[in-house]
């Protein structure tokens, strides 16, 4: 039910900023998700996990509009995204940010120029103002000031991830989507990145959906975890999922890596 432009879940009174109902995705005869329901509440970080072939990236691409669901509805920030076209769709995109797994930075542009791309597309600002905003975003993600003038090829993998995050935050997004943000990082770099994401979420009031396979990240930053199982999704806290009776869940959360991650959390 919509109230004041927001969807409110009356079970707990929290704003639902992302709501999926009856989602079905498929390619040819292969059904990936079927009758999938899923809510993300304002201000929380939700980790999306699942075994190989469960369609984590497919679901993310469907949510952000790069893949079309065969059935179902997606409501984002109180609006059914299937009804959005033209200016209304652009305005919704300006309220969200996406960091793709490989960063997806334009290799021929500097970091500053990459960050400016969405600003130029959605805002009427002077060049100097856009560069000032880009410099602020570079600092916000913990990169040195001179990073802005460098090309992606001049950066380490961890720095490219932060630069990509800076671009995702260029328009002061309310809802942020991260696709395997710590993939390819060493444990120290991944831990620092987790701290960055959690800090930004708290300081900026972000709502984050994060596709990941990293148990350490799930423990460190996620309020709830969504597990893709049998073409649908099961959502709960880490403690709740540890009690959930499903073979994949037991193997994932109770295996050696899961035990190590929980021990590290303590």
N, C-alpha and C positions, 0 to 999 in steps of 0.2 A: 504494500500500500504506500502511495506517495504522500508525503507530508512536507510542505514547504520546499518542494523541489528535491527532497531526499527520500530514499526508500528506508523505512524504519522496520526493523525486525522486532515485533512486539513481545517476543519471548524474553528479550533482554534490553530493549530500548535503544540498542546501538544502531547507528546509521550503517546501512549496507551500501557500499560504494560500487560493488561489482556483484551482480546477480545473474547466474546462469540457470535457465530452466528448460528441461527437456532437450538438451543439446544432442544432436546426432551428427557425427562427421563420418564420412566414408570416401574411399577412392575406388571407383568401379564397384565391384561386389564386396570389397573388404570394408567392413564396418570397424571404425576405430573407437568411437564413443557412441553410446546409445542411451537416451533418456537420462542424461547427466545433469545433475543439479549441484549448484555450488555458490556459496556466498563468501564475500570478503568484507569485513567490517572496517569502518574508518579508523585509521591510525595503527592498524596492526600489520605485521609482517607475516605472510603466509608462505611456507615452502611447498612447492609442488614436486612430488616425487613419484616414481613408478618404475617398473621393470622395463627392459628393452622391448620396444614395440607397443607400449601402452599409450603412446601418443602425447607425451608431455609437450614437445615443441609444436605438434599439430594443434593442441588445445590453445597454447599461447598465441599462435598465429591466427587461430579462429577468433579469439577474444579481441585482438588488435586489428582485425579486419583484413589480414593477408590471406585468409582461407575462409570460405563460406560454409557455414553449417547447413546441412540438408534440412534439419528441423530444429525448432527451439528458438528461444529469445535470449539476448544478452542485454542487460541493463547496466549502464555505466554512468556513475555520478547522477543517478536518478532518471536517466533517459534511455529508452529503447534504441540501441544503436542501429537497428534495422530500419528505423524511420528517418535516419539522418542523411542528408544530401547537401552538396554544395557548401554554402557558408556555415550552416549548422554543423556539418561534419568536420570542417576545418577548425571550428571553435572547440569542438570536443577533443580533437587531436591535440590542440594547444594546451589542454588541461591534463594530458598524459605524457609520459616519457617512456622510451624503450631503450634498453641496452641489450644488443644482440650478443650472442656467444662469442663471435669473432671480432666484436667491436664495430664492424661495418663502417669504419672511418674512411673518408675519401682520401686515398693515398696521395693524390696530387695537391691536396690542400693542407695548410698548416693546422695545428690544433685549434688555434683561434678561429680560423676560417671555417673549420668543421663545426664549431660551436655556434657560429653566426648563421649557418645555413637555416636551421629552423626559426631563428629569430627573424631573419629577413623574410621568410615565407609567411610568418604570422603577424608581424608587427611593423608598423610604419615608424622607423627610428633612424636617426642620423648614424652615419658610419662610426663616428667617434663613440657614440653612446653604445652601439652594439659591441664595439671592442672593449669598452669598459665593463660591460656585462660579462663578456667572455673571460676577461681577466678575473673577475669575481668568481666565476664558476671554476676556473682553474685552481684558484686558491681554496675554494670550498671543498674540492676533492683531494686536497693535500699535495698538489703538484707545485714544483718551484715556478716562480713567475716567468722564467725564460722558456718554459715548456710551450707556451702559446705560439711561439714562432717556429717551432720544430715540426717536421713532417712525421707522420705515424711511423715511418720506417726508422726514424732516429730514436725511437722510444723502446724501452723494455716492454715485455708482455704485461707486466703489472701496471706500468705507466699508461699503456694503451687502454687498458681496462678503465683506469681512472679518467682518462680523456674522454672515452666513450660515455662514461657516467656523467661527466660534466656536460656533454652535449644533450644527454637525456634530460638533464635538469635545466636546460637553457631557458625554458619558458615557465619556470616555477611550477612544475607539474604537481598535481594533487595525488595522482595515481601513477605509480612507477612499476614497470615490468622489467625484470632482470632474467636473462636466459643464461644459465650456467655461469654466473659472474666470477666464480673462483676457479673455473676449469683451467688447468695449465699452470696454476700458480703453485709455488712451493708452500709448505705448511706455514711458514712465517708470513709470507706475503698474503696468503689466504686469510690468516687470522687478522692481519692489519686491515684487509679489505672488509672483513666482517664487522670490525669495529667501526669503520667508516660508514658502512651502510646503516648500522644501528644508530650511530650518532646523528646522521642526517635525518633518519626517520623521526627521531625524537625532536630535534631542533627545528625541523621544517614542517612537522606534522604530516609526513608522507604516509600513504598507504602503499604497501609493496607486495606484489606477487612475484615470487622468485622460484624459477625452475632450477632445481639443483639435484645433484646426487651426493653432495658433500655432507656427510653426517655431522661433521664438526660445525658447519654453517647452520644446520638445522638446530643443533643444540645451542649455538652461540647467539643467534639473532631471531629465530622464528617464534612467534607467539602460538601459532597453530601450524599443523602440517596436513596437507591434502595428498592422499595417496590414491593414485589411479589403479583401480582393481576391477577386472571383469567388465570393462567398458564404462564404468561409472567411477565415482570418487567417494572416498571415505575421509572425513575431516575430523581432526581432534588435536589435543595437545600431545606432546611427547609422552606424558604419563598415561594418557588415555590409549594411545596407540600401542604402547607396550603391553597393554592388556587385551588388545584386539586379536581375536582368534582367526587368523588367516595365514596360510603357509608362507606366502611371500613376505608379509609383514613380520612374522616371527623370524624368518631368516635374515631380513634386512636389519631390523632393530635389535635383535638378540644375538646376532652373529658377533664374531671377534671385533670387527670394526665398530659396530654399534656399542658394544660394551666399552671399548676404548674411548669412544667419543663421550659417553655418559660419565665415565670416570674422570676424564679431563674437565668436564663441566663442574664436577664437584670440587 
